[in-house]
Amino acid sequence: MITDAEILELEDLIHEEEIEEARENLLKFTEKTMDSFVAATFHKVYYKVLDLFAKGSIPKLMITMSPQAGKSLGATRKLPSFMFGRNPDLKIGVVSYNATFARKFNRDIQKIIDTPLYHEIFPDTILNESKFAVEQMTALRNSEEFEIVGKLGSLKAVGRGGALTGNAIDILIMDDLYKDFEEGNSPVIRDSTWDWYISVANSRLHNKSQQLIVFTRWNEDDLIGRLEKKEEVITVTKFEQLKNVPEEAWVKINFEAIMT
């Protein structure tokens, strides 16, 4: 008969294994840090693609999907938290259709990083005023920007058209640049979004920067459509197509089409 002590020892072993898995895999990280998350088949595919992006296998990624499909949880909340854990020196920019929504992403990422479980998974990634900080820290932390204590990493969250001032950005995440059908079909907003991307976003990127665009498409002349006319874009429907992606090419995935 298994004793209580043996049960506790087994539970500890399982927990340690789950912690190790969470350090190495975005889906496992999400499952471990969010009890309510249950991965459907779609999520398993989505998180596998995001995990490849997190590990640098996909330098430039476009993801399109229907509203309310859970895109932001993976791409703009869990992904930056996971990437900061693996590399706390990263400089990440998060952009959405307005500053209010972008700041919400910022606060959600901070909440994830502040949890004891996150600190157990990634002990070297700490924010200012965290109870895990062992000495007085002065790293910046507010609703628009934060810095990783004792590291080079930082996150800047801005609305569409906002300034991405400061150092060059390693990871640029653009989530829902168009609020809804009305904005997506406005020529004025589409033009201003493109102008911002060319004049502001591109000026903050370096040769090794990664870019992620994720949103619902309302019009073929959106940011993705314009990039398709000017740059190499590879539309992917099977994972085998993700092998040896050219460094300068965009990978485009429509989650109504991708096959496992």
PyMOL commands that set and color helices and strands:
alter all, ss='L'
color gray80, all
select helices_A, chain A and resi 4-24+26-33+41-54+71-86+99-114+116-121+181-184+187-204+223-230+239-242
alter helices_A, ss='H'
color red, helices_A
select strands_A, chain A and resi 60-64+91-96+145-147+154-159+169-175+205-215+233-235+250-254
alter strands_A, ss='S'
color yellow, strands_A
deselect
rebuild
show_as cartoon
